[in-house]
Amino acid sequence: VSMKKFLEQRFGLSSAGVSIGSEALAGLATFLTMAYIIFVNPAILGETGMDKGAVFVATCLAAAIGSILMGCLANYPIALAPGMGLNAFFTYTVVGQMGHSWQVALGAVFLSGVLFLALSVLPVREWIFNAIPKSLKLAISAGIGLFLAVIALKNAGIIVVDKPTLARLGDVTSGPALLAFFGFFALVALDRWRVPGAILLAILGVTLTGAMFGFNPTPGLFSLPPSPAATFLAMDIVGALEVGFISVVLAFLMVDLFDTAGTLVGLSHRFGLLDKDGRLPRLKGALYADSIATVAGAGLGTSTTTSYIESAAGMRAGGRTGLTAIFTGFCFVAALFLAPLATSIPSFATAPALLFVACLMAQGLADLDWNDATEYAPAFLTAIGIPLTFSIADGIGLGFIAYVGIKLLAGRRCDLDMMSLTIAVVFAAKFLWL
């Protein structure tokens, strides 16, 4: 009884019109919707040479820490986990394209988390977020979505590298490609019917079907959690402090900042959690949770941790307080015993999930002001620049330089502020001299 009373007082269950049981069910719904990350994240980060078992543990623990902190510090039903897009940037750009070690990349994630934490403490965090043009915020999200789509199609063998044309159609009649197509079609249909855990079901369905036809080994299921030693405190902070790495740290920071703020505001507006002035109460606690989870995740061995839009599933199921996020965090702890399954998922089985998340992220382009070329042109350049350069940082840089340059030439200096100008100058210097 005392525990029930404590939870009632701490989370305001009665005033929110919920119970402990309903919050637990909402937390489970959120977990089922975003549990795909425990399969996708080790698959993506594993391509850098990181131990998949250790990454799996880091993913579960970072999600648990972030979600529980969100519930305790901000009392929001919003869960956290290593972010999609940022893990791709980590693997394919920082390690694959730029040639840095995964230890240095983890160092950059750690530094971005520390910077985010500092900004959360200081009163400048709202100024920084509000100073970024809305069109570029929307474009960055959409660009990351397009980036994920390219990776998904490549992992399934649907597109392949081709020097004259950059890319061309692969063997779409191969077993993995056909299974990826089927998984994506099924996933969209399941989502249309509002089936809980649609993404997770699609990944598992493609994996098991692939095993039946011999395209991948039969996956295991339960075991004790693997050792996290291979990635624990392995980040190279000194290497990430090099001058040429500043833009990478800033890219991690900016995308996490946009992801978190966008998710918090979007979900809070949709489910009536904003105050009477349309502002987000307890924002500082939410930012603390996000930044601390990123720092902890880097120490454990995973890419940037951020708020998940999939939390809408739990909120749709009735979740309204931080207790929902805490229950989701406990689910991620329990998921530690699914390591054999998580580390045996083939890349073509995660492709439908990546492609579907890409579709969700691309929706931001619809909210652009298509009547103002000085807004939509830089945004479009940002959105296509991210997948075509295979770099979130370079795409953001192109977008900011274009935004500032176009506004100045169009006589719209009043639309610019010091933050936008500074970011554009920093990226211009990077492209010219670094």
TALINRA-V819553 format. One line per field, one symbol per residue. phi: phi as a letter, one per 40 degrees, with the letter a starting at -180 (. if undefined). psi: psi as a letter, one per 40 degrees, with the letter a starting at -180 (. if undefined). burial: # if it has 9 or more other ideal C-beta (glycine too) atoms within 8 Angstrom, else .. Layout:
# TALINRA-V819553
phi: ???
psi: ???
burial: ???
This chain:
# TALINRA-V819553
phi: .cccccccccbgccccgbbccccccccccccccbcdcccccccccccchccccccdcccccccccccccccccbfbcbcbadccgccccdccbcccccgccccccccccdccccccccccccccccccccccddccccccccccccccccccccccgcbbcadcbgaaccccccddccccdcccdccccccccfccgdcccccccccccccccgcaccccbbacdcccdcbcfccbccccccdccdcccccdccccccdcccccccccccbgbccccgbccfcdcccddccccccccccchacdcacbccddccccchcbbcccccccdccccccdcbddcccbccccccddcccccccccccdcccccccbcccccccccccccccccfaccccccdccccccccccccgbdccbbcccccccccccccccbb
psi: ddddddddddefdddefiiddddddddddddddeeddeddddddddeeeihddddddddddddddddddddddefifhiiihiiddddddddcddddeeiiddddddddddddddddddddieedddddddhhddddddddddddddddddddddeediihhddediihageeiddddddddddddddddddefhhfdddddddddddddddeeeiihiaciiiiiheddehfeigdddeeideedddddddddddddddddddddddddefeiadeeihifddddddddddddddddddfiahhiihdeedddddeeheieddddddddddddedefddddeehidededddddddddddeddddeigeehdeddddddddddddddefhddddddddddddddddddeffdeeiiddddddddddddddde.
burial: ......##..###..#.#.#.###########################.################################################..#.################.##....#.###.###.##########################......#..#.#.#.#########.###.##.....#######.#######...##..#.....##.#.###.####.##....#########################.#.##.....#.##.###############################.#################.############.##################..#.....##############.####################...#...#..###.##.#####....
